[in-house]
Amino acid sequence: MKTGDSIALSFQTVKSNRLRTAITVIIMALGIMALIAIITAVQAVNQSLTQSFSTMGANAFSIRFKEKNTRFGGGPNRGETKKTNRNRVVRASSEGKLITLEDARAFKQRYSFPAIVGIALSGPNGIIVSNEVKKTNPDIRVTGGDENYLQLNGYELSSGRNFNEADVESGRSVCVIGNVISQKLYGDNTGRAIDQIITVAGNKFRIIGILKDKGSSAFMNADKVVITTYNTIRRLFGSTGQSYNIAIMVSDLKMMDVAIGEAKGIFRPVRKLDVKEQDNFYIDKSDSIAQSLMKNLGFLQYATMAIALITLIGAAIGLMNIMLVAVNERTKEIGLIKSLGGKAGEVRAQFLWESILISLMGAFVGITAGILFGNIVAVLLKTGFVIPWLWVISGVIVCTLVGLLAGLYPAYKAAKLDPIVALRYE
């Protein structure tokens, strides 16, 4: 009997026991579905997070202050120090120390590395922007920067101009708005919005530029933004309790580590840290926040893999039981095959193929359902359709191995049957 004949006969046998096959397929599919669905959903979240946080290019990084650690049961008093793992100390007075405008300006002046440096300050969120006729929903965020802010954050102008040094230093009430806001207030003709006066959180601004569409994700809409200068934010909204953000972009990705090292060396004296003190600021690459969040989501994958493994073990035991029952039910058939010249290897192959086919059916159902359920998250997050090909292939291979292992003993038992005894079996 050829391999093709064995597979065809095995498929016919599987079809003739539909209920029993369906139950085993469902058990097998549940484990694979859970794994593929979670992996697909995590990849969709990964896409959305990357779109949200990687606003700067791959060759950019930023400097932000190090938040003060929360302690329970007290801590060192002002002026005290504590040891770190690197044999450096951290003064309690320098913990949670915000990056001031003086710090940011001093860094920008001293940083001589061939790179673009920008200063930014966050403004209010969830505000309304209006003109004399129309207004937006209360979902606009305001942020302040300098003449390099747009380039550092991946924005491009569709019309108008960027900030100049005079705008930044004087803190003029000028702004660049997202295309979504322009269309809401002035229609599709973005040129109409230039030099118009709008009200932003109760303050009058003159529009000097319109941004090109940048897209949005479930975590952030990059187009619903009003950008002004950091001095304007400081003048109109205040900066008490806020830390300035410093962004740096190098021209060559290969120079990133050198640029970060240079930035640390420049910023430590600005922050008045001596050699024995630890950094009281963080340096983040453009996608480091997304990577940090994805690292936390990675634990979900391990938990799902454990659940899938337990489910597949249960499915393998169930499949083996079904195949053993099939051997008993088809004892006479096996005896007839052997009496007509069928070899033990052919009988063994037929039962192995049956077990593998049932297992692969479970894999197909589980993978299909898992991708569909997982992409519900992708639809909600407005990302592209996700297919985790590596895990799909892994699922097929694992299910094939499960079917093979579950069918080994029943196939061996069927192949060992004596044809005379089998023919007389009632």
N, C-alpha and C positions, 0 to 999 in steps of 0.2 A: 504494500500500500504506500503510495506516494504521500509526501508531506501535505500537498494540496488537498488530497482526498481525506487525510486525517483531520485537517482544519475544517473542511466542509461538513464531515460527519459530526465533528464536535459541535459545530454551530447549529446543526439540526437538532442535536440532543439538548443543547441549551435552550433552544426555542420551544421544545416540547415540554420543558419544565419551567414555565414562565413565572409562576408565583414564587417558587423557591429561588429562582434566579433573581427575580426582582427584589426580594427581601435582602439577599446578599449584596446586590448591587447598591441598594440604598445605604446599607451599613458602610460599605466601602466608600461610597460617594460622600458621606457626611464628613469623614475625616479629611479627605482631599479638599472638599468644598470650604471647610473652615480655614484650612491653611492658605489656599489660593485667594480666598476672599480677603483675609487679613493682610496678606502680602500685597495684593492689588490696592487695597485701601491705603496702606502705609506708603506705597509708591506714589499714589495720587496726592496724599498729604505732602510728601517730599517735593513733588513738582510745585505745589502751591506755595510751600514755604520758601523754596528757592526763588520763585517769582517775586515773593513779597519782600525778602530780605536782601537779595543780591541786586540791589539797585545800583551799586557801584560795579565797576568792572572787576575782572579776576585779578587785576594788577593794582588794586586799591586796598587800603586798610584805614582804620579809624582809631582814635584815642579817646577813651571815656574814663570817667573817674571810677574808682573802686568803692562800691557801696560798703558802708560800715556793717560789720558782722553783728548779728543779733545774738546777745549772750543771755543765758538764763543763770540765775544765782549769782549775779554780780560779775564784775570784771575789773580790769586795771583802772586805776584812777587817772585823771589827766596828768600827763607828764611821765607816767610809767611806761615801761616797754615790755614786750614779750618776745620770746625766742621763736624762730621759725625753723622749718626743716632744713633750710639752706644756711643755717647759722647766721642769719640776718635778723634784725629786730624790727618791729613795727611800733612806732610811737602811737599811743592811743589818740593823741591829738591830731595825727595825720590821717587817721581812718575816716572814711566817708568825706574826705576833703574835696569839695567841688572844684572843677576846673573853671577858674575865673576868666574874665575877658583879658585881664593882664597876662595870665598864664598862656592863653591861646595866642595872643598877639606876640608875646615874647618868643614862643616856639616858632611861629611863622617867620619872624624876622631872623632867627638864628639858624633855622634848618636850611642848610646850603646844598643838600643833596639834590641832584637833578630830578625834581618831582614837582607836582602841582599840590599846593597846600590850601585848604579851605577851612573856614570857621563857620559854625552853624549854631543856631539856638532855636529850640522848639517854641512854638507859639500855642495858642489855644486850639482845641479840637471840637468838633461838633458844632460849628458856628454857621450862621446864615450869611450869604453874600447876596447883595441886592443892588439894583439901580433904581431909577425913578419909576419903573414900570413893573419889573419882574424881580423874583427872588428865588434862591435855590432852597433845597431841603437843608435841614440842620445837620449836615454830614460832611462839612468841609473842614479841612485842617489847615492851619496857618504855620508856616515855618520861615525862619530867617537864615540868610546865608550871606556870602560875599560874592565877588565877581566870578569865583571859581565854582560856586555851588552847583550850578546846572551841569557843568561838565563832570564834576565828581559824582553826581548822582544819576548820570545817564539820561538827562533831559536834553531835548533839542527844541529849538524855537521854530514854529511854523510861520510866524510873522512878528514884527517888532524887534526889540533889541534886548541885550542882556544888561545887567547892572554894571556900572562903572565905579571907579574908586570914589568919585564924588558922591554918588548915591549912597555908598556904604558908609563913608566917613560922616556925612551930614545927617544920615538917618532920615532921608526924604521919604514921604509917604507915597512911594511908587511900588508897583508890584507886577509880577508875572503870574498869570493864571492858567490853569489847566484848560484844555480844549472843551471838556465837558461843561465847565462853568461858562465859558464863552458862548457855546451853543445854547445853553439854557437862557442866558440873558440877552444875547444879540443875534441868535439864529446861526445859520451855517456860514455866513460871511464873516470870517474871523477878523478881517481887516477893519470892520466897523467898530470892533471893541478897542482898538488902539487909541490911546489918549482919552478914553472915556473915564468918568469918575464913578466908582462903585463904593458901597458901604460894606466894610468888613468888620463884624463884631462891633458896630457902632462908630467905626473910624473911617474917614474918607481916604480913598487911595486912587491914584491915577494909574491906569493900566499902561505898561510900556512894552509888554510882550505876551504872546500866546504860545503855549507849549504844544508840541505834537503829541498825539495819543501814545501813551506808554502801556496801556493795558491795566488790568486789575486782577485780583485774586480774592479768595474768600477772606484773607487776612488784611488786605490793604488795597485801596484804590489809589493808584499813583496819579490819576488824572484829576481827582477832586481835591486840588490843593491850590492855595494862594501862597506864593513865595515872595517875600520881601527881604530887606536886609536885616542882619542881626541887630544893628543899632536901632532900627525902626521897631523891632520886637521889644528891645530893651526900653525904648522911650515910651511906647504906647501900652505895653502889657507888663513891663517889669521883668526882672530876672532873678528876684530874690528866691533862693531855694532851688535854682536851676543851675545845671552844669552845662558849660559850652562843650560842643563836640568838635574835634579836629579830624579832618579827613585828608589823606595823602594818597596821591596816585603817581606811580612810577611809570616810566615809558616802556620799560622792559620787565616782563614777568620774572626773568631770571635774577633780577636785582632786588626782588621783594624782600628776601631775608636780610640782605645788607641794609636796605632802606629801613626796615623795622629796627635793626640793631642801632643804626644811626639815630633814629627817632627816640629810642630809649635813652641813648647817651645824651641827647640834647635836652630831653624833657625832665630828666631827673634833677639837674641843677635848677631848672625853672621851678620845680616843685620843692626845692630846698631840701633834697634828700642827700644824706652823706653816704659814704661807701658801704657802711654797715647796715643801712636801712633797706628794707624791701620796697619794691615799687608800690605806690599807692594809686596806681592807674592801670587800666587794661588796654591792651592793643588787640583789636579784633579785625580779622580779615573780612572781606565783604560778605562771605557766606557762612561765617563762623556761627552766627545765631541759629541759622537754619540747621547747620550740622549738629549743633548742641541739642536742639529739639529732636532731631531725627535719631540721635544716639539714645535719647530717652524712649522714643517710640520703638527702638529696636528690641527692647525687652518684650514687647507685645509679640514679636515674631517668635522668640524663643518659647514663650508660653503656648502659642498656637501650635508650634512644632511638637511640643510635648503632648498636647491634646490630640493632635492628628496621629501621633505615634501610638497612643493608647487605643484610639478608635481603630486604627489599621490592625493592631494586634488582635483586637476583638473580632474584626472582620475576617482575619486570616483563620482564626479558630473556627468561626462559623462556616467559612468556605471549606475548610478541611472536613468538618462534620458532614456537610452536604455531599462532598465527593465520596466520603465513606459510605453514606447511605446509598448513593448512586451505584457504587460497586456492588453492594448487596442486592439492590433491585435488578441489576443487569448481569447477575452471575450467569444465568443461562445464556444470555447474549454473548458473554465473553467466552463461555465454553463452546458455543457454535462457531465463533470466529476462529478459535484455536483449532477446532476439529477440521475446519476447511483450509487449514494451512496458515492461518494468521500467526505471526511471530509475537513473542512476548514484548519485544521492543515496540511493535506497532500498537499493541494494546496500551502499553505504558504511555506512548506518545499521544494517543487519543485522549486519555484522561488528563494528561498534563495540559494539552491544548484547551480542553474544556475549562480547567481551572484558570488558565491565563486569560481566556476570552472573557470569562465572568469578571475577573479582576480589572481588565482593560475597559470593560463597559462601565464599571464603577468609576474608573479614572476619568473617562470621557464625561460622564454625567457630573461628577464632582468638579472637574476643571471648568466646564461650561457654566455651571451654577455659581461657582466661586468668582469667576471673572465678571459675570453679570451683577452679582451682589456687591462685589468690591467696587465696581465702576459707578454704583449709586453714589458713593462718596466723591468720585471724580466729577460727577454731574453737579453735585451740591457745591463743590469747590471750584467749579468752572475751569477744570483742567482738561487736557486731552484724554482720549480713551486709552486706558492702560492695560497692557497684557504682559505679565511677568514671565517672559519666555523661559528664562532659566528654571523657574519653579515649575512651569508647565512641563518642561522636558523631564525635570527631576521627578515630578508626580507620576508621569508615565512609566519611568524606569522603576520607581519604587513599587508601583502597583503590579508591574510585570514580575518583579522579584517576589512580591507577596503571593501572587497567584502561583508562581513556580514552586515556592516553598510549601504552600498549603496543599498543592497537588502531588507532591513527591511521594508521601506515604500511601495515599489512596491508589496512585498509579502503580507503585511497587506491589501493593497488595493484589491489585487486579492482574498484573502481569504474572504473578506467582501461582495463580489459580490452576488447579489440575483440570484439563478440559473434560475428562470423564466425570469427575465429581461435580463440576460446574453444570454439565448437562442434566444431571440427576437432581440438581438443587430445586427445591420447591419453595 
